[in-house]
Amino acid sequence: MRNVIVGLDGSEASAAALQWAATTVGRHGRIHAVVAVNPRADAAVDGDADDPLSLDGTSEHDLVNRWAADARGMVAELDTTVLRRPMHKALDEAATMDRADAIIIGAHHRSNDTVKRIGRATNQLMRTTLYPLVIVPADSPDVPLDGGKVVVGIGHGNATRGAVRWAAHPARSHEVTIELLHARGDAPVFQADGITDLVRHEVLGTDRERWEAGRLEHFAALFQAIAGEDTPVAVNSPPGLAATGLEEAARESSLLVIGRHRSRLDGGHH
């Protein structure tokens, strides 16, 4: 990744996203930092303040002089933009305009006593954007990509294939250790990515162990074909649920990569 979009809003999560982006793209990379101004909130402020540039001007000042200031010296180029759009539309439009390698945002959790839920912009981007989406928690450990480990969740179908292909590129440009992780629960790791997978795996009664071992070998071969035969890759197939196995593996990794499944059967909720 050398050309990325980063969404900023002044929160700790977005600051962590910008820091991760700057460390990753390095001194030869480019960051386009974007602030989204909600058009309806902007109109309300304008009416009270009698100043049509009040919210835009404040956002631009904060973006340039506060939120993005520290990262400017870490990369070759850092551009800033304030857009009157909902956040997910602003970031997606900027990525299309720049032909970006990825969109990077902070993880905004909405939580009650028992459940954490991702923020609205994250949810909408996961469902709509065609660009790789990197989500950085505010409390993420400061583990740089160089010298770290990248965990790739292996499931079934085109989404897994896309994740493996994408992870091969950081392996070529950064000194990282790659682990392909395929947790073995009581159901397909990421459920069926399409009706063909569902029929093959559940209805036809294909030998599970043999079928899953074949998928692991296939994706490991695909990874090395892209990253190079000399690039080491570890394969791990622990028992248990996919989410639990991936979360545990991610605790000591720099990046967790999973495919974005767009199954019409379940809406990609997993």
Residue, then its C-alpha position, 0 to 999 in steps of 0.5 A: m500500500r502506497n496510496v491510501i485514503v484515511g477518514l478523519d474526525g478528530s477521534e482517537a480511532s481516526a488518529a490511530a488509523l492515520q498513524w497506522a497509515a503513515t507508518t505503513v505507506g512510509r516516506h515514499g507513500r501518499i495519504h489523502a486525509v478526508v473529513a466528511v461534513n454532514p450536509r444537514a448538520d452544516a445547514a443547521v450551523d449555517g442558519d444559526a451562525d449566519d456564516p456559510l463557511s463556518l463548519d467547513g472552515t473549522s473542519e479544514h482548519d482542524l484537519v490541516n493544523r491538528w489532526a493531520a499535522d503529525a503525519r505530514g513529515m512521515v510520508a512523501e505527500l499528504d493531501t487534505t479534503v473536506l467533503r459535504r457527504p456522509m462519511h462512507k460516500a466521501l471516502d469511497e468517492a475519494a478512493t475512486m478519484d485517487r485510484a487508491d490502494a485502500i481506505i483506512i478508517g478508525a473503528h468506532h464501536r457502539s456498545n451497550d452492556t454486553v455487545k459491541r457493534i461497529g459504527r455506521a460508516t464502517n458498516q456501510l463501507m463494508r457493504t458498498t465499497l469496492y476498495p480494500l477497507v482497513i479498520v484500525p481500533a483506537d486501542s490497537p497495539d503499536v505493531p508496525l507492518d514491517g517485521g510483523k505478522v499478517v494473519v489471513g482468514i481462509g474460508h470458501g469462495n471468491a472472497t477468500r481468494g481476494a483476501v489471499r491475493w491482496a495479502a500477497h502484495p504486502a508480503r512482497s513490499h514489507e518484511v512480514t510473516i504470513e499465516l493462513l488460518h482456517a478454523r474448523g468449527d461445526a459449519p463452513v468457516f465463513q458460511a457458503d459464499g454461494i449456492t455452489d459451495l453450499v451444495r458441495h459442502e453440505v448437501l453432497g456430503t463431500d469428505r470434510e477433512r479432505w475437502e478443507a485440506g485441499r482448500l488450504e493447499h490451493f490458497a497456499a499455492l495461490f499466495q506463493a504464486i503471487a508473492g514468490e516461491d521464496t516467500p514463507v507462508a505458515v498454514n494453521s487449522p485450529p479447532g473451534l469457531a472462526a471468529t474466536g480463532l481469528e481474534e486470538a491470532a490477531r492479538e499478536s499480529s500487525l494485520l488481520v485480513i479476511g474476505r468480504h463476503r457478499s452472500r445474498l443468503d445472509g447479507g454478509h453479517h458474519 
